[in-house]
Amino acid sequence: MRKLSLLFVLGLFLQIESFANNLVLGTPTINGSNITFTIKWDNSWKVSTGPSNWDAVWIFVKRQTCDQAALNPWIHGALAATGHSVSGTQLQVDLASDNQGVFIRRIADGIGNITQAIVTLSLASTVGSDNIGLYGIEMVNVPEGQFYIGDGEVNGGQNGWSFTDGNTTNPKLITQAIQQSGIGAVGNYSRANIGSTAPLGASFPLGYNRFYCMKYEITSSQYVSFLNTLTYNQQLRLSPNANSLPPEAPAGTVINRTYQGYTIEVKTPGNSTTTLTPAVYGNDATDDNNYDQPNDGLGYAVSLGNKQFLSFLDWAALRPMTDFEFEKACRGPITPQVNEFAWGTTDYTPYVNYSVTDKYLATERLSGTGLGMNNVQSNNNFRVGIAATATSNRVNAGATYYGIMEMTGGMHERVVGRYNFDYSGFTTANGDGILDANANSNWNESILGGRGGSWREYTGSQTSNRYFIVGGIAGGNDNGDNWGHHGGRGVRSF
């Protein structure tokens, strides 16, 4: 007998429908190998001019054998090659080539809300008595095309560390020919030789090819949903301090928080004495022991260490973006402007011009008209998408050329790119949805550097500033550090 059917809207949590793009997935019903549910979201688009792109929802499934469910891991639910559909004529279903999930998106050009449609997905095997979890993440299509890396700043950016065209200060154009042959040695793309110690070949994602990018950074509610599908041992290995914050810690133990932001706590302690039962985690920004309520900071970007970040992406069948792809996602094909932010200008309005009525609620908005995502170096962590309204433009909303949010501000973006490290072996291979017994992902943590500034730090906030590529950003929210400000988002290749 089927015990449980779970719903997790990763990025736009079901209980807080009113913020961001209001993605809502209905509770799924199951018939044999088929899973049927409703979907709707706001502010969708597909355009053939300007960015010439569209938004989409990445949908994937987890399943768990329900005999001794507390002991059995949740595994990724592979989809069948056929049998996927969506009602009406407005949307289409694109099955990923590896069958790890689907993208739901518009068929024709249009801008506006997606009213409720019915989606049916077919799993590769019959559900039987398995527990089922359904997950959705908003994504943005970044189309194929050439673009510039570096912005031509005469000093080459922070201490000469930005991308350049060889030993010049000029931006470098990434063309189809460069992607097909590889960009080669670091001297071809950085005057200061900041990059891989081995040449980057054609298999390395230089950004020319098309990819999907998460519209928002990983949020606290996403991370909690992820943690709650792990085994006890996997939770332990991802704990910021396994000695003081294990899964069996008392209810209310804080494992991750930021100043004036979210708080992730142990909701129900795990057990390590007999059954190794995993903990249940929850969000409790208001510290009232009522978890995952609309005012518990569910939509706040979460600060993560390198391992936690990569493990989440692998679990969600995504991958980290590269240093090159970061600039493509921000700038698009437009000629760079020196010292521009992700919203395409050098305009910046300090946070002091903003206020919020209730900083934890999904309905909060920044008051007044600002320029960009201006919680940069403000010591105020906000929920994702807070600067965007029905009337805001790209600059006011702090959006990239393609409509991706908070690439400047929020958390530092973790990207593939380091100084004095060989990351040439990284490819477009996506995560497979599977973590090993110790919650390890498919990637080496040492490949990661940082981009984009944060709510705590202005340094490195310009699109082409590679300050945090040099030393990387190995930190995160260790020991529930209030000042953690390193997070990021995933991408997916085709």
Helices and strands as residue ranges (DSSP letters): E 5-10, G 14-16, E 24-25, E 29-31, E 34-46, E 55-64, E 75-76, E 85-86, E 91-95, E 102-106, E 110-122, E 131-142, E 147-149, G 158-160, E 172-174, H 176-181, G 186-188, E 211-214, H 220-227, H 232-238, E 254-257, E 263-268, E 280-283, H 306-315, E 319-320, H 323-331, G 351-353, H 394-397, E 412-416, G 445-447, E 448-451, H 467-471, G 478-480, E 486-487, E 490-492
